[in-house]
């Protein structure tokens, strides 16, 4: 498949014509990353913008003490790197491949030329940035104000939105590990494991290897905020 055809999956380019996509493809270089490969490093000084054509990536930071914080995970259609392209500052997070992935890269110079020449792309970028800010604000509130139990339940509800519904039950597969969930909600693996055990005792969850079954998502929603 050609690069311009693959670019059709990028949410930023949904309204563009084939000719416009072809011009963007000409300004991009494409690379495949293997699962686990680092795409960008924290504090990296590059200013390129990246478009995920296939696969998924993780946005994270590792503290000096070795504690990981996972900010988000992005799949095909998403973009990353636009913050440094806009303000010219070093990268604030690292980016690594969760799966084998294909990524198109554009220089910040070409990205700004695209924004200046295409109002639809500029408007869509503003919408994407607002969505990212809202999501980050929600995460900051949760870490600052909510208990581990409440943060975990909110994370489970977010995961449920992407899960497979089977009657009242929603199956999340493959599910993140307890460590990965802890890194997402600002906790540690032991605390997350305790809360999973509690939710299983309450007959809200069944947990097996890389699978979480939410037995009654409506009940989980009602339970959010308790404790």
N, C-alpha and C positions, 0 to 999 in steps of 0.2 A: 504494500500500500504506500502511495506517495506521501511525503510529509504534509503537503497542503490538505490532502484528504484526511490525514490523521488529526490535523489541527482543528477539524470540525468539532471534535469532542470537547475542546476547551471552551468553558462557559463564557470566557471573555469575548469569544469570536462567534457566538451563536448567530448573530444577525448579519454576518459578512457574506459578500458574494464570493464566488469561486475565484474571480480575478483578484479580489482583495486578499483572500487566503493564500493565493499563489505568491503575491508580493511579500506577505509575511513569512511564508516558507523560505523564500529566497534570502531573508534577513536572519534566518535561524540556522544553527547547527544542531544535529541530533546525535544523541549518544545513548547506549544501553548500559545500565548498571546492574550488576549482579546483586542478589539478595545479601543484605548486610553491608554493602559498600557505602562509604561516606561520600556524599555528594557535595556538601558544604560543611566547613568547620566553623565552630563558634569563634567570633572575632576575625574571620576571614575578611579581607579587604576588597574582594571582588564586588562588582555592582551589576552583574548580569541578572536577567529575569529568566525563570524556568517555567516551562509548561509540561505538565505530566500527560503524556500521550497514552501510556499503558502502565499498569502496576500501581504501587502505592509507596508513600514515603512517610517517615516519622520526623516531626519537628521537636527537638529536645535540647536540653542543656544538662551538663554534668557539673555539679558543684565542686569546689576544691577538695571537699571531703569525700567525693565519689558518689554523692547522691544524685540520682537521675530525676529530672522533671520532664514529663512528656506534655507538651502543650497541645499538640494535635496530630492527627494522622490524615493524610490527604491521598485521594485516589485520582484515577484518570479524569481529566477535565479541569483539575485545579491548577493554580499557579502558586509559585513561591519565589522569594527573593526580591519582590517588588519594593519592600521597605528600603533596602540599601540602594536600589536603583533610584528611588525618589530622593532620599536625603544624603546619599553618598557616604554614610557612616558604615563602620564595620558590621558584619553580620551579628545579630543579637542571639542567634540560636544555631545549632547544628542541624543538618538534614541528612538522613540516611535512608537507604532503600529497605523497605520491609519485605518486598518481593523483588524478583527481577523486574526492572522497569525501563521504560523508554522515555527519555526526557528531551525536549527541544529547548535550546538556549538562545537568548537574544541579548545583545549588548544594551546597556542603559541608554546609550545614544540613539540606537534604532527604536528602542521602546518609547522614548520621549517623542521622536518623530512620528511614530504611530499614533500616540495620544493627541498630538497637536493636529494631525491630519484626519482624525476620525472621531467624531463626537459620540457615536454609539459605543465605541470601545472605551472612551474616557468615562462616560456615564456608567457603564457596566463595571469599570474598575472601582469607581466610588462606591457602588453598591456592594461589591465584594469586600472592600476595606471596612465599610460600616459593619457588615456581617461579622468580620473577624474581630473587630473592636467589641461588638456586643457579646460575642462568645467569650472573649477574654475577660470582659467585665464580670460576666456570670461566674467564670472560674475563680476570679479574685474574690468575689463575694463569698463563694462556697468555702474556699480555703480559710478565709478570714473569720467567717461567722458561723459556720455549721459544724456539727460533730462529724466524726468519721462515718458513723452509721448513716447520717443524712446524705453525706457526700457520696457514699457508695451507692445508696439507693438512687440518687439522681443519675449517677453514671450508668447504672443498670438500665434506667429508663431511656437514656440516650442510646445505649446499645440495642435496646429492644426495638427502637425505631427502624433499625437496619436488620432485625432478626426475621425469622420465618414463623409466621403465625400458624398454630395448629389448635383451633378452637380458642379456649381461654389461654392456652399456653403459647409462649413465644420461645423459640429455640435460637440461641446465639452460637453459631459454629462457623469457623473456628473462633473460640472465645479468647480474649486476652488472658494472660496468666495473672495470678494474684500480684506478682511483682509489677507487672505492667499497669494494672489498675491502680495500685498504690502510687506509682509514679505519675499517673494522671490526676489523682485526687489529692496529692500532697500529703500522703501518709506513708506507712511502711508495710511490708508484706505481712508481718505477724498480725497487725491490727486488722488488715483486710481479711485475712484467713479467719480470725475470730468472728468478724461480722458475717462472713459467708456461713460459718457454722451456725450462727444464731438464726440467720434467715432460713437455712435448711430445717432447723428445729421448728421454726414457725410455719413450715410447709409452704414457704413462698418460692423456694428454689430447689432445684436438683442440680448438682454439679458433678460432672465427670471430666475426663481428660479432654481439655480444650473445648468443652461444651458446657454452656449454662442454659438450663431450661427454667424460664420464669413461669411458674405453674399458674399464676393468676395475675396478669399484669395490672388489672383494675385494682385488685387488693393491694398490690405493691404501690400503686399510685396513692391510694388512700393512706397507706402506712407511712408515706414520706413525711418527714417532719416529726414523727414520734420519737421519743427517746432523746 
